[in-house]
Amino acid sequence: MMKRDADSYLEPGKVDPEILQKFFSLLSLDDSVIVGPGIGEDAAVINIGKRHIVVKTDPITFTSQNAGWYVTNINANDIACMGGIPRWFLVSILLPPDEKKAFLDKFFSSLKRSCEKLGINLVGGHTEVTSSVKRPVVIGHMIGQLESNKPVSNKDAKIGDVVLLTKGLAIEGTHVIYQEKKKELKDKVPSQILHRIENFIENPGISVVEDAKLVFRNADVHCLHDLTEGGLMAGIWEIATASRVGIQIEEEKVPVFKETELLCRLYNLNPLALLASGALLVVTTPVNAKKLKSIFDKKGILLTKIGKVVEPEKGVSILTKNRKIHIFTSVKDELTKLF
């Protein structure tokens, strides 16, 4: 039997950013593209004359439950992180041949509710039953408008900036684990805790749209990043790489939900590298950080200083009580270990 060459195969999760960057470097973009594809960028920005639009596409692959709510919010989040307002949405749905019609009833119900809550218009898409997938795969395509003609770019972190985090880690990952493992969790976790996790996607919620608006309407921020696959660890590496700086995070300052800590202990997962939509990463000056902290406190939203931007030669790292963990490349999400 021939031995499998590991270097020839792709691993689960996000594709190696070095592979993508080689492809991006070959692209020729015209002057209408203000922000194009790049490591750490949440969406693209295009000049269509007097307006700048923001466009984004993202799939739901880790779970098929509550997919309508997930796909709307994670795409809206990335529009907001560029300083935009999400407006129009298209969605493609690929279903396996044995999927029941009830899936579409639930999907479109949650999709409608999430669009209404965010003020988004569903304007098109595609649905298909195909043997090419083993479970439902949903891909969203969001279009929005910049509030001003200057997008927030993750290339703008400056040495001396502070790193802030809203809410805590890792709302989306915690809810996905619950959805996929709820039967076995009934025997391992108290029912009142499971009930809280069941509502995690709405409370505290996976949307960062309102948080992002609060930030870019009230302060001059350098970077806004929605933490998705790979969680906080992937997010700080992406910003550091895009901005060509170093970032140091103090682990003990990072807010992690107790429900998340519990599930991570059960399944031996690192909450800092777990799918984390709902937490917004903010990079700004110390003066603006203080201003935002006051504004968020009045709104009753947790905003925590968790680290700082440093010289590039210091690299990207997590400082723990006992050691410094260096991050040299984008981190695979912990959910890939579980599923």
C-alpha positions as CSV (number, residue, x, y, z in Angstrom):
1,M,0.0,0.0,0.0
2,M,1.3,3.4,-0.9
3,K,2.1,5.7,2.0
4,R,0.0,9.0,2.1
5,D,2.1,12.1,1.7
6,A,0.9,14.4,4.4
7,D,2.3,17.5,2.6
8,S,0.1,16.8,-0.4
9,Y,-3.2,17.0,1.5
10,L,-5.2,19.9,3.0
11,E,-6.1,19.7,6.7
12,P,-9.7,20.4,8.0
13,G,-10.4,24.1,8.8
14,K,-9.3,27.3,7.1
15,V,-6.8,26.8,4.2
16,D,-3.2,27.6,5.1
17,P,-3.0,31.4,4.7
18,E,0.4,31.1,2.9
19,I,-1.3,29.2,0.1
20,L,-4.0,31.9,-0.2
21,Q,-1.5,34.7,-0.1
22,K,0.5,33.3,-3.0
23,F,-2.8,33.3,-5.0
24,F,-3.8,36.8,-3.9
25,S,-0.4,38.2,-5.0
26,L,-1.2,37.1,-8.6
27,L,-4.4,39.0,-8.8
28,S,-4.8,42.2,-10.8
29,L,-7.4,44.6,-9.3
30,D,-8.6,47.8,-10.8
31,D,-9.0,51.2,-9.0
32,S,-12.6,50.4,-7.9
33,V,-11.3,47.9,-5.3
34,I,-10.5,49.9,-2.2
35,V,-10.0,46.8,0.0
36,G,-9.4,43.5,-1.8
37,P,-8.6,39.9,-0.6
38,G,-6.0,39.6,2.1
39,I,-5.1,37.9,5.4
40,G,-6.9,39.5,8.3
41,E,-9.4,41.5,6.2
42,D,-13.0,40.8,7.1
43,A,-14.6,41.9,3.8
44,A,-14.0,43.7,0.5
45,V,-14.7,47.4,-0.1
46,I,-15.6,48.6,-3.6
47,N,-16.1,52.1,-5.0
48,I,-19.2,52.3,-7.2
49,G,-19.1,56.0,-7.8
50,K,-20.4,58.2,-5.0
51,R,-20.8,55.2,-2.7
52,H,-18.6,52.6,-1.2
53,I,-20.1,49.1,-0.8
54,V,-18.8,46.3,1.4
55,V,-19.2,42.7,0.3
56,K,-18.6,39.4,2.1
57,T,-19.2,35.7,1.8
58,D,-19.0,33.1,4.5
59,P,-20.4,29.5,5.0
60,I,-21.8,27.5,7.9
61,T,-20.1,24.1,8.1
62,F,-19.6,23.1,11.7
63,T,-23.4,22.7,12.4
64,S,-26.6,22.7,10.4
65,Q,-28.9,23.6,13.3
66,N,-30.0,27.3,13.6
67,A,-28.2,27.8,10.3
68,G,-30.4,30.7,9.2
69,W,-29.5,32.7,12.3
70,Y,-25.8,31.8,12.1
71,V,-25.3,32.6,8.4
72,T,-27.0,36.0,8.6
73,N,-25.2,37.1,11.7
74,I,-21.6,36.0,10.8
75,N,-21.8,37.7,7.4
76,A,-23.4,40.9,8.9
77,N,-20.6,40.9,11.5
78,D,-17.9,41.2,8.9
79,I,-19.6,44.0,7.1
80,A,-19.8,45.9,10.4
81,C,-16.2,45.3,11.2
82,M,-15.2,47.3,8.1
83,G,-17.3,50.2,9.3
84,G,-20.3,49.3,7.2
85,I,-24.0,48.7,7.6
86,P,-25.3,45.3,6.3
87,R,-28.2,45.8,3.9
88,W,-28.7,43.1,1.3
89,F,-28.3,39.3,1.6
90,L,-28.1,36.3,-0.7
91,V,-27.9,32.7,0.5
92,S,-27.0,29.4,-1.2
93,I,-28.2,26.1,0.4
94,L,-26.8,22.7,-0.6
95,L,-28.8,19.8,0.9
96,P,-28.1,16.0,0.9
97,P,-30.7,13.8,-0.9
98,D,-32.0,12.4,2.4
99,E,-32.6,15.8,4.1
100,K,-36.2,16.3,5.3
101,K,-38.4,19.2,4.2
102,A,-38.7,20.3,7.8
103,F,-35.1,21.6,7.6
104,L,-36.1,24.3,5.2
105,D,-39.1,25.3,7.3
106,K,-36.8,25.9,10.3
107,F,-34.0,27.4,8.2
108,F,-36.2,30.0,6.5
109,S,-38.0,30.8,9.7
110,S,-34.7,31.7,11.5
111,L,-33.3,33.4,8.4
112,K,-36.4,35.7,8.2
113,R,-36.2,36.5,11.9
114,S,-32.5,37.3,11.8
115,C,-32.9,39.5,8.7
116,E,-35.7,41.4,10.4
117,K,-33.8,42.0,13.6
118,L,-30.8,43.4,11.7
119,G,-32.8,45.3,9.1
120,I,-31.4,43.3,6.2
121,N,-33.2,42.5,2.9
122,L,-33.0,39.0,1.6
123,V,-32.6,39.5,-2.2
124,G,-31.8,36.1,-3.7
125,G,-29.7,33.0,-3.6
126,H,-29.9,29.3,-4.6
127,T,-31.2,26.0,-3.2
128,E,-30.2,22.6,-4.4
129,V,-30.3,18.9,-3.3
130,T,-27.1,17.2,-4.2
131,S,-25.2,14.0,-3.4
132,S,-22.0,16.1,-3.2
133,V,-22.7,17.0,0.4
134,K,-23.4,14.7,3.4
135,R,-25.0,17.4,5.5
136,P,-26.6,20.8,4.8
137,V,-24.0,23.4,3.8
138,V,-25.2,27.1,3.8
139,I,-23.2,29.9,2.2
140,G,-24.1,33.5,2.8
141,H,-23.3,36.6,0.7
142,M,-23.8,40.0,2.4
143,I,-23.7,43.4,0.9
144,G,-23.5,46.6,2.9
145,Q,-22.6,50.3,2.7
146,L,-19.9,52.2,4.4
147,E,-21.0,54.9,6.8
148,S,-18.1,57.0,5.6
149,N,-15.8,56.6,2.6
150,K,-13.0,55.4,4.9
151,P,-13.2,51.7,5.8
152,V,-11.7,50.2,9.0
153,S,-8.8,48.1,7.9
154,N,-7.0,45.5,9.9
155,K,-3.7,46.7,8.3
156,D,-3.7,49.8,10.6
157,A,-2.6,48.5,14.0
158,K,0.1,50.7,15.5
159,I,2.8,49.9,18.0
160,G,1.6,51.2,21.4
161,D,-2.1,50.5,20.6
162,V,-4.1,48.5,23.1
163,V,-6.2,45.4,22.3
164,L,-9.8,45.3,23.6
165,L,-12.4,42.5,23.6
166,T,-16.1,42.8,23.9
167,K,-18.3,40.3,25.8
168,G,-16.2,37.2,26.1
169,L,-15.1,33.9,24.6
170,A,-16.4,31.8,22.9
171,I,-20.1,32.2,22.4
172,E,-20.5,30.5,19.0
173,G,-18.2,27.6,19.7
174,T,-19.9,26.9,23.0
175,H,-23.3,26.8,21.3
176,V,-22.1,24.6,18.4
177,I,-20.7,22.1,20.9
178,Y,-24.1,22.1,22.7
179,Q,-26.0,21.6,19.5
180,E,-23.9,18.7,18.3
181,K,-23.4,17.0,21.7
182,K,-26.6,17.8,23.5
183,K,-27.6,14.2,24.1
184,E,-24.4,13.2,25.9
185,L,-24.2,16.6,27.7
186,K,-27.5,15.9,29.5
187,D,-25.7,13.4,31.6
188,K,-22.7,15.5,32.3
189,V,-23.9,19.1,32.7
190,P,-26.7,20.5,35.0
191,S,-29.9,21.3,33.1
192,Q,-29.9,25.0,34.1
193,I,-26.4,25.5,32.5
194,L,-27.5,23.7,29.4
195,H,-30.6,25.9,29.2
196,R,-28.3,29.0,29.3
197,I,-26.1,27.6,26.6
198,E,-29.2,26.8,24.4
199,N,-29.9,30.5,24.2
200,F,-26.3,31.6,23.7
201,I,-26.7,32.7,20.1
202,E,-29.2,35.3,21.2
203,N,-28.0,36.0,24.8
204,P,-25.2,37.1,25.0
205,G,-25.6,36.7,21.2
206,I,-23.3,36.1,18.2
207,S,-23.9,39.5,16.6
208,V,-21.3,42.2,16.9
209,V,-23.1,44.6,14.6
210,E,-24.3,47.0,17.3
211,D,-21.0,46.8,19.2
212,A,-19.1,47.7,16.0
213,K,-21.4,50.6,15.3
214,L,-20.8,51.8,18.9
215,V,-17.1,51.7,18.3
216,F,-16.6,53.3,14.9
217,R,-19.2,56.0,15.6
218,N,-17.6,57.1,18.8
219,A,-13.8,56.7,18.4
220,D,-11.0,56.6,15.9
221,V,-10.2,52.9,15.8
222,H,-7.4,51.2,13.9
223,C,-8.8,47.6,13.6
224,L,-12.0,45.8,14.2
225,H,-12.1,42.0,13.9
226,D,-14.9,39.5,14.3
227,L,-13.5,36.4,15.9
228,T,-14.6,33.4,13.9
229,E,-12.6,30.2,13.2
230,G,-9.6,29.8,15.4
231,G,-11.0,32.2,17.9
232,L,-8.9,34.8,19.6
233,M,-5.6,33.1,18.7
234,A,-6.3,33.2,15.0
235,G,-7.7,36.7,15.2
236,I,-4.7,38.3,16.8
237,W,-2.3,36.5,14.4
238,E,-4.4,37.8,11.4
239,I,-4.3,41.4,12.6
240,A,-0.6,41.2,13.4
241,T,0.2,39.7,10.0
242,A,-1.9,42.3,8.1
243,S,-0.4,45.2,10.1
244,R,3.1,43.8,10.2
245,V,3.3,44.2,14.0
246,G,3.5,42.0,17.1
247,I,0.7,41.5,19.6
248,Q,0.9,40.3,23.2
249,I,-2.2,39.1,25.0
250,E,-2.4,38.4,28.8
251,E,-4.4,35.2,29.2
252,E,-5.6,36.0,32.7
253,K,-7.3,39.2,31.4
254,V,-9.2,37.4,28.6
255,P,-12.9,37.0,29.7
256,V,-14.2,33.5,29.0
257,F,-17.7,32.5,29.8
258,K,-18.0,29.9,32.6
259,E,-20.2,27.8,30.3
260,T,-17.4,27.8,27.7
261,E,-14.8,26.8,30.3
262,L,-17.0,23.9,31.5
263,L,-17.4,22.5,28.0
264,C,-13.8,23.0,27.1
265,R,-12.7,21.1,30.2
266,L,-15.1,18.2,29.3
267,Y,-13.7,17.9,25.8
268,N,-10.1,19.1,26.4
269,L,-10.4,22.1,24.2
270,N,-8.6,25.5,24.3
271,P,-11.2,28.3,24.6
272,L,-8.7,30.8,23.2
273,A,-8.8,28.9,19.8
274,L,-12.5,28.2,19.7
275,L,-15.0,29.6,17.3
276,A,-15.9,33.0,18.8
277,S,-18.5,35.0,16.8
278,G,-20.1,37.4,19.3
279,A,-16.7,38.8,20.6
280,L,-15.4,41.8,18.8
281,L,-11.6,42.5,18.8
282,V,-10.8,46.3,18.9
283,V,-7.4,47.8,18.3
284,T,-7.0,51.5,19.1
285,T,-5.0,54.1,21.0
286,P,-5.0,54.1,24.9
287,V,-6.9,57.4,24.8
288,N,-9.7,56.0,22.6
289,A,-9.7,52.8,24.6
290,K,-10.5,54.7,27.7
291,K,-13.3,56.6,25.9
292,L,-14.8,53.4,24.6
293,K,-14.6,51.7,28.0
294,S,-16.7,54.5,29.4
295,I,-19.3,54.3,26.6
296,F,-19.6,50.5,26.8
297,D,-19.9,50.6,30.6
298,K,-22.9,52.9,30.3
299,K,-24.4,50.5,27.8
300,G,-23.8,47.5,30.1
301,I,-21.5,45.8,27.6
302,L,-18.3,44.2,28.9
303,L,-15.2,45.7,27.2
304,T,-11.9,44.4,28.4
305,K,-8.3,45.4,27.8
306,I,-6.5,42.1,27.1
307,G,-3.2,43.1,25.5
308,K,-1.1,45.5,23.4
309,V,0.5,46.0,20.0
310,V,4.3,45.6,20.1
311,E,7.3,45.7,17.8
312,P,7.1,43.0,15.0
313,E,10.2,41.3,16.2
314,K,8.5,40.4,19.5
315,G,6.0,38.3,17.5
316,V,2.4,37.2,18.4
317,S,2.1,35.6,21.8
318,I,-0.2,34.7,24.7
319,L,1.3,35.4,28.2
320,T,0.2,32.9,30.8
321,K,1.2,32.6,34.4
322,N,4.0,30.1,33.6
323,R,5.1,30.7,30.1
324,K,4.8,32.6,26.8
325,I,3.0,30.8,24.0
326,H,4.2,32.0,20.6
327,I,1.8,31.9,17.6
328,F,3.6,31.6,14.3
329,T,0.7,30.9,11.9
330,S,-3.1,31.0,11.8
331,V,-4.6,28.6,14.3
332,K,-6.9,25.7,13.4
333,D,-10.2,25.9,15.3
334,E,-10.6,23.6,18.3
335,L,-13.9,22.3,16.8
336,T,-11.9,20.4,14.2
337,K,-10.6,18.1,17.0
338,L,-14.1,17.5,18.3
339,F,-16.0,16.7,15.1
